[in-house]
Amino acid sequence: MKETKTRVKICCISGIEEAQLAIRYGVSAIGLVSEMPSGPGPIPESLITEIAATVPPGIATFLLTCKQTPDEVIEQQRRTRVNTIQLVDAFPIEEYSKLQQAMPGIRIV
């Protein structure tokens, strides 16, 4: 029987110190919430970029985005330099291939 490792993502990270604390405690991923129409946790893109730059390889940096077009999502990922995009709103299924082609190596969830 193959042993599986439990992975933990801490979402709504609000600063570099908070991200580093989560990393010290062994998280697999951190969630960085960009502008949203409602709900807690959004932080400015400039801060998302700063936080993501401090995260070591092997830790996933999730950008939670409600952007609705491939171009918007691609540009936001390029600005923030995260390694995972989490689409938090309905996104046209036929547009996923554009995201995958434009962002090789970036996970989309």
C-alpha positions as CSV (number, residue, x, y, z in Angstrom):
1,M,0.0,0.0,0.0
2,K,1.4,3.4,-1.0
3,E,1.6,5.9,1.8
4,T,0.2,9.3,1.0
5,K,1.3,12.6,2.4
6,T,-1.2,15.0,3.8
7,R,-0.9,18.4,2.1
8,V,-2.0,21.6,3.8
9,K,-2.7,24.9,2.2
10,I,-3.2,28.0,4.3
11,C,-5.3,30.6,2.6
12,C,-5.8,34.3,3.0
13,I,-2.1,35.0,3.8
14,S,-1.9,38.7,4.5
15,G,1.9,39.4,4.7
16,I,5.4,38.1,4.4
17,E,5.8,37.2,8.1
18,E,2.5,35.2,8.0
19,A,3.7,33.3,5.0
20,Q,7.1,32.6,6.5
21,L,5.4,31.3,9.7
22,A,3.2,29.0,7.7
23,I,6.2,27.7,5.8
24,R,8.1,27.1,9.1
25,Y,5.2,25.0,10.3
26,G,5.4,22.8,7.1
27,V,2.6,23.9,4.8
28,S,2.6,22.6,1.2
29,A,0.9,25.7,-0.2
30,I,-0.1,29.3,0.6
31,G,-3.2,31.0,-0.7
32,L,-2.9,34.7,-1.9
33,V,-6.3,36.2,-2.5
34,S,-6.5,38.9,-5.2
35,E,-9.3,41.4,-5.7
36,M,-12.7,39.7,-5.2
37,P,-16.3,41.0,-5.4
38,S,-16.9,40.0,-1.8
39,G,-15.5,38.0,1.1
40,P,-12.5,38.3,3.4
41,G,-8.8,38.1,2.6
42,P,-8.0,40.1,-0.6
43,I,-4.7,41.8,-0.6
44,P,-3.1,44.1,-3.3
45,E,-1.4,42.5,-6.2
46,S,1.8,44.3,-5.3
47,L,1.8,42.5,-1.9
48,I,1.0,39.2,-3.5
49,T,4.1,39.6,-5.7
50,E,6.2,40.5,-2.7
51,I,5.0,37.5,-0.7
52,A,5.4,35.0,-3.6
53,A,9.0,36.1,-4.2
54,T,9.9,35.0,-0.6
55,V,8.4,31.5,-0.9
56,P,11.0,28.8,-1.4
57,P,10.8,26.2,-4.3
58,G,8.6,23.3,-3.3
59,I,5.9,25.4,-1.7
60,A,2.9,26.2,-3.9
61,T,1.8,29.8,-4.2
62,F,-1.8,29.9,-5.1
63,L,-3.3,33.0,-6.6
64,L,-7.0,33.1,-6.0
65,T,-8.5,35.0,-8.9
66,C,-12.0,35.8,-10.1
67,K,-10.7,37.1,-13.5
68,Q,-12.9,35.9,-16.3
69,T,-10.8,35.9,-19.5
70,P,-7.6,34.0,-20.3
71,D,-5.8,37.3,-21.0
72,E,-6.7,38.7,-17.6
73,V,-5.6,35.6,-15.8
74,I,-2.4,35.2,-17.8
75,E,-1.4,38.8,-17.2
76,Q,-2.2,38.6,-13.5
77,Q,0.0,35.5,-13.1
78,R,2.8,37.2,-15.0
79,R,2.6,40.2,-12.7
80,T,2.5,38.2,-9.5
81,R,4.7,35.3,-10.5
82,V,2.8,32.6,-8.6
83,N,3.1,29.0,-9.5
84,T,-0.6,28.0,-9.2
85,I,-3.8,29.7,-10.3
86,Q,-7.0,29.0,-8.5
87,L,-10.0,30.1,-10.4
88,V,-12.7,31.0,-7.9
89,D,-15.5,31.8,-10.3
90,A,-17.1,30.2,-13.3
91,F,-14.6,30.1,-16.1
92,P,-15.4,29.0,-19.7
93,I,-14.1,25.4,-20.0
94,E,-13.1,26.0,-23.7
95,E,-10.7,28.7,-22.5
96,Y,-8.6,26.4,-20.2
97,S,-6.4,25.4,-23.1
98,K,-5.4,29.0,-23.7
99,L,-4.3,29.2,-20.1
100,Q,-2.3,26.0,-20.3
101,Q,-0.5,27.0,-23.5
102,A,0.4,30.5,-22.2
103,M,1.5,29.3,-18.8
104,P,3.4,26.1,-19.1
105,G,4.4,24.8,-15.7
106,I,1.8,26.8,-13.9
107,R,-0.9,24.6,-12.2
108,I,-4.5,25.6,-12.7
109,V,-7.1,24.5,-10.1
